[in-house]
Amino acid sequence: MACCGQRRQQAGRPIPVRQANNPGPARSVSRPVAPSRTGAFQYFGKTALTVIGPVSRRHYRFSHPGAVVEIDLRDVPSLAVVPNLRQVQTG
C-alpha cells in the first residue's frame, strides 16, 4: 500500500507532451485581402471605429470620420448594417 507521500512525488513529475510531427508554416493573422475579393466602406461617424468582421474575423479600423477601408467580401453584408458605415466604390 502506498502512502500519500509517494503520491505527491508522482504528482510532481512532469507529464510528457507530444509534439506534432510537422506543424506547418506559421500563418499571418492580418494578411492582406486579394483586391478582387474586397469591398470598401466609408465611415461617417464623429470618432474612430473598429469593426470585427464576423466571417473573416479581421479587425477593420476606421481611424477618423471619412476614412475608407477595404473589407473582405465575406464581411460586406454584416458591415452594411453598421450605423455610420456606407459601402463605396473603389477606383
N, CA, C and O of each residue as an XYZ file, in Angstrom:
364
protein
N       0.851     -1.165      0.000
C       0.000      0.000      0.000
C       0.905      1.238      0.000
O       1.852      1.315      0.782
N       0.620      2.177     -0.853
C       1.433      3.386     -0.962
C       0.913      4.439      0.002
O      -0.292      4.579      0.215
N       1.848      5.170      0.573
C       1.416      6.269      1.445
C       1.222      7.523      0.600
O       1.651      7.574     -0.552
N       0.578      8.527      1.174
C       0.268      9.729      0.412
C       1.523     10.501      0.014
O       1.462     11.292     -0.928
N       2.638     10.310      0.677
C       3.884     10.978      0.295
C       4.361     10.535     -1.078
O       4.871     11.342     -1.855
N       4.196      9.247     -1.377
C       4.596      8.751     -2.690
C       3.676      9.294     -3.783
O       4.125      9.545     -4.902
N       2.434      9.471     -3.478
C       1.506     10.024     -4.473
C       1.845     11.478     -4.777
O       1.700     11.921     -5.916
N       2.289     12.214     -3.785
C       2.709     13.593     -4.021
C       3.910     13.627     -4.945
O       3.988     14.472     -5.836
N       4.851     12.710     -4.739
C       6.025     12.660     -5.601
C       5.612     12.351     -7.035
O       6.136     12.948     -7.976
N       4.683     11.429     -7.205
C       4.223     11.092     -8.544
C       3.495     12.271     -9.186
O       3.620     12.495    -10.390
N       2.750     13.010     -8.407
C       2.009     14.152     -8.935
C       2.946     15.264     -9.372
O       2.591     16.043    -10.257
N       4.119     15.364     -8.785
C       5.059     16.422     -9.128
C       5.875     16.131    -10.374
O       6.589     17.012    -10.854
N       5.792     14.930    -10.907
C       6.554     14.581    -12.104
C       5.955     15.265    -13.326
O       4.734     15.372    -13.446
N       6.820     15.730    -14.241
C       6.293     16.365    -15.455
C       5.610     15.340    -16.356
O       6.035     14.189    -16.447
N       4.571     15.772    -17.000
C       3.831     14.922    -17.926
C       4.410     15.154    -19.318
O       4.506     16.301    -19.753
N       4.798     14.092    -20.027
C       5.354     14.287    -21.366
C       4.302     14.869    -22.309
O       3.134     14.481    -22.276
N       4.739     15.807    -23.149
C       3.854     16.460    -24.103
C       4.238     16.005    -25.500
O       5.407     16.059    -25.882
N       3.252     15.558    -26.255
C       3.522     15.131    -27.627
C       3.546     16.343    -28.538
O       2.681     17.214    -28.446
N       4.529     16.400    -29.411
C       4.655     17.474    -30.388
C       4.158     16.961    -31.736
O       4.317     15.781    -32.048
N       3.569     17.825    -32.520
C       3.145     17.446    -33.864
C       4.383     17.201    -34.711
O       5.379     17.913    -34.578
N       4.328     16.201    -35.581
C       5.475     15.884    -36.424
C       5.826     17.020    -37.367
O       7.001     17.343    -37.539
N       4.824     17.628    -37.978
C       5.062     18.715    -38.913
C       4.008     19.788    -38.670
O       2.920     19.716    -39.242
N       4.305     20.779    -37.836
C       3.291     21.782    -37.514
C       2.922     22.673    -38.690
O       1.885     23.335    -38.641
N       3.736     22.718    -39.751
C       3.439     23.547    -40.915
C       3.881     24.978    -40.699
O       4.293     25.351    -39.601
N       3.795     25.780    -41.749
C       4.244     27.171    -41.641
C       3.296     28.001    -40.781
O       2.094     27.743    -40.723
N       3.861     28.993    -40.121
C       3.043     29.900    -39.311
C       2.213     30.772    -40.242
O       2.680     31.159    -41.313
N       0.993     31.080    -39.844
C       0.120     31.915    -40.658
C       0.071     33.320    -40.099
O       0.104     33.523    -38.885
N      -0.010     34.279    -40.989
C      -0.122     35.669    -40.582
C      -1.575     35.953    -40.222
O      -2.486     35.568    -40.954
N      -1.787     36.616    -39.112
C      -3.145     36.915    -38.667
C      -3.779     37.990    -39.533
O      -4.969     37.912    -39.841
N      -3.012     38.983    -39.926
C      -3.581     40.100    -40.678
C      -2.999     40.168    -42.083
O      -2.433     41.188    -42.476
N      -3.136     39.091    -42.835
C      -2.628     39.105    -44.204
C      -3.558     39.951    -45.065
O      -4.750     40.047    -44.774
N      -3.030     40.567    -46.122
C      -3.866     41.425    -46.957
C      -4.919     40.622    -47.717
O      -4.726     39.442    -48.010
N      -6.011     41.269    -48.024
C      -7.094     40.650    -48.770
C      -6.812     40.860    -50.252
O      -6.384     41.943    -50.651
N      -7.046     39.839    -51.073
C      -6.859     39.972    -52.516
C      -7.800     41.053    -53.045
O      -8.966     41.097    -52.652
N      -7.308     41.936    -53.941
C      -8.131     43.057    -54.419
C      -9.468     42.642    -55.024
O     -10.456     43.358    -54.859
N      -9.529     41.505    -55.720
C     -10.785     41.087    -56.340
C     -11.795     40.573    -55.313
O     -12.958     40.351    -55.649
N     -11.367     40.386    -54.088
C     -12.226     39.840    -53.041
C     -12.555     40.894    -51.988
O     -12.815     40.552    -50.835
N     -12.547     42.166    -52.369
C     -12.791     43.211    -51.382
C     -13.925     44.137    -51.796
O     -14.263     44.274    -52.972
N     -14.484     44.750    -50.797
C     -15.405     45.852    -50.959
C     -14.811     46.999    -50.150
O     -13.770     46.825    -49.516
N     -15.436     48.142    -50.157
C     -14.916     49.268    -49.384
C     -16.064     49.958    -48.661
O     -17.183     50.046    -49.167
N     -15.755     50.442    -47.464
C     -16.724     51.185    -46.675
C     -16.097     52.492    -46.225
O     -14.899     52.568    -45.952
N     -16.937     53.520    -46.152
C     -16.502     54.815    -45.636
C     -17.249     55.075    -44.338
O     -18.427     54.749    -44.199
N     -16.533     55.672    -43.393
C     -17.077     55.936    -42.062
C     -17.551     57.377    -41.972
O     -16.820     58.297    -42.337
N     -18.772     57.577    -41.487
C     -19.359     58.906    -41.366
C     -19.681     59.282    -39.926
O     -20.505     60.165    -39.692
N     -19.051     58.633    -38.968
C     -19.283     58.944    -37.561
C     -18.448     60.128    -37.109
O     -17.842     60.821    -37.926
N     -18.420     60.353    -35.808
C     -17.710     61.508    -35.250
C     -16.384     61.144    -34.600
O     -15.549     62.021    -34.376
N     -16.176     59.882    -34.295
C     -14.936     59.438    -33.647
C     -14.357     58.292    -34.462
O     -14.806     58.050    -35.583
N     -13.386     57.592    -33.935
C     -12.840     56.405    -34.598
C     -13.758     55.209    -34.343
O     -14.576     55.228    -33.423
N     -13.612     54.174    -35.165
C     -14.448     52.983    -35.034
C     -13.646     51.762    -35.461
O     -12.932     51.798    -36.463
N     -13.765     50.685    -34.700
C     -13.188     49.397    -35.086
C     -14.322     48.393    -35.175
O     -15.135     48.276    -34.259
N     -14.370     47.668    -36.287
C     -15.393     46.655    -36.511
C     -14.685     45.330    -36.765
O     -13.688     45.286    -37.485
N     -15.192     44.255    -36.181
C     -14.630     42.923    -36.412
C     -15.540     42.193    -37.387
O     -16.733     42.026    -37.135
N     -14.962     41.758    -38.503
C     -15.728     41.011    -39.498
C     -16.152     39.665    -38.938
O     -15.302     38.905    -38.475
N     -17.440     39.347    -38.966
C     -17.913     38.109    -38.358
C     -17.489     36.846    -39.099
O     -17.453     35.770    -38.501
N     -17.169     36.952    -40.378
C     -16.756     35.780    -41.144
C     -15.239     35.651    -41.154
O     -14.703     34.596    -40.813
N     -14.544     36.719    -41.544
C     -13.081     36.666    -41.656
C     -12.381     36.860    -40.318
O     -11.209     36.510    -40.182
N     -13.074     37.410    -39.332
C     -12.528     37.752    -38.011
C     -11.462     38.851    -38.097
O     -10.681     39.025    -37.162
N     -11.425     39.581    -39.196
C     -10.480     40.697    -39.350
C     -10.981     41.909    -38.566
O     -12.183     42.092    -38.372
N     -10.037     42.723    -38.124
C     -10.357     43.974    -37.437
C     -10.231     45.097    -38.455
O      -9.165     45.301    -39.037
N     -11.314     45.820    -38.667
C     -11.320     46.939    -39.603
C     -11.327     48.228    -38.793
O     -12.257     48.482    -38.028
N     -10.294     49.034    -38.961
C     -10.128     50.259    -38.172
C     -10.417     51.474    -39.036
O      -9.730     51.729    -40.025
N     -11.442     52.217    -38.649
C     -11.772     53.494    -39.266
C     -11.240     54.550    -38.303
O     -11.873     54.841    -37.288
N     -10.092     55.117    -38.614
C      -9.367     55.963    -37.660
C      -9.929     57.374    -37.510
O      -9.632     58.060    -36.532
N     -10.742     57.811    -38.474
C     -11.282     59.174    -38.416
C     -12.531     59.249    -39.299
O     -12.735     58.380    -40.146
N     -13.367     60.276    -39.114
C     -14.525     60.453    -39.986
C     -14.068     60.595    -41.439
O     -13.120     61.327    -41.725
N     -14.731     59.905    -42.340
C     -14.368     59.942    -43.752
C     -13.394     58.852    -44.170
O     -13.108     58.702    -45.359
N     -12.880     58.088    -43.212
C     -11.914     57.031    -43.527
C     -12.565     55.965    -44.407
O     -13.713     55.579    -44.186
N     -11.813     55.493    -45.411
C     -12.269     54.424    -46.296
C     -11.377     53.214    -46.053
O     -10.151     53.320    -46.067
N     -12.009     52.054    -45.828
C     -11.270     50.830    -45.519
C     -11.751     49.717    -46.444
O     -12.950     49.558    -46.669
N     -10.788     48.939    -46.986
C     -11.143     47.772    -47.796
C     -11.602     46.645    -46.884
O     -11.010     46.402    -45.832
N     -12.655     45.967    -47.293
C     -13.302     44.939    -46.482
C     -13.339     43.630    -47.264
O     -13.585     43.633    -48.470
N     -13.102     42.533    -46.595
C     -13.256     41.208    -47.192
C     -14.714     41.059    -47.641
O     -15.631     41.361    -46.878
N     -14.929     40.597    -48.878
C     -16.300     40.481    -49.401
C     -17.216     39.633    -48.528
O     -18.425     39.862    -48.507
N     -16.672     38.674    -47.819
C     -17.498     37.826    -46.956
C     -18.087     38.609    -45.793
O     -19.110     38.212    -45.236
N     -17.447     39.730    -45.416
C     -17.918     40.546    -44.296
C     -18.839     41.684    -44.728
O     -19.458     42.329    -43.881
N     -18.939     41.938    -46.033
C     -19.706     43.081    -46.530
C     -21.156     43.086    -46.045
O     -21.610     44.126    -45.567
N     -21.908     41.988    -46.139
C     -23.313     42.053    -45.692
C     -23.469     42.471    -44.226
O     -24.407     43.191    -43.886
N     -22.573     42.032    -43.378
C     -22.671     42.380    -41.954
C     -22.294     43.830    -41.699
O     -22.931     44.503    -40.889
N     -21.257     44.320    -42.387
C     -20.853     45.705    -42.182
C     -21.854     46.679    -42.787
O     -21.907     47.842    -42.387
N     -22.646     46.215    -43.746
C     -23.637     47.081    -44.383
C     -24.716     47.540    -43.408
O     -25.384     48.542    -43.664
N     -24.898     46.836    -42.303
C     -25.925     47.227    -41.332
C     -25.349     47.984    -40.133
O     -26.083     48.313    -39.201
N     -24.046     48.262    -40.150
C     -23.423     49.011    -39.053
C     -23.729     50.494    -39.244
O     -23.474     51.039    -40.318
N     -24.273     51.159    -38.218
C     -24.551     52.591    -38.335
C     -23.277     53.371    -38.661
O     -22.193     53.031    -38.188
N     -23.416     54.405    -39.462
C     -22.335     55.316    -39.850
C     -21.329     54.712    -40.822
O     -20.294     55.328    -41.080
N     -21.595     53.536    -41.367
C     -20.752     52.967    -42.421
C     -21.572     52.889    -43.698
O     -22.730     52.471    -43.683
N     -20.952     53.299    -44.814
C     -21.615     53.208    -46.115
C     -20.670     52.552    -47.100
O     -19.480     52.864    -47.139
N     -21.210     51.636    -47.897
C     -20.380     50.981    -48.898
C     -20.095     51.970    -50.020
O     -20.990     52.689    -50.466
N     -18.846     52.003    -50.474
C     -18.426     52.900    -51.554
C     -17.725     52.087    -52.628
O     -17.269     50.970    -52.381
N     -17.644     52.658    -53.820
C     -16.937     52.021    -54.929
C     -15.446     52.315    -54.819
O     -15.047     53.430    -54.485
N     -14.628     51.306    -55.101
C     -13.179     51.527    -55.108
C     -12.747     51.790    -56.534
O     -13.317     51.245    -57.480
N     -11.745     52.621    -56.681
C     -11.321     53.032    -58.014
C     -10.172     52.297    -58.472
O      -9.693     52.530    -59.582
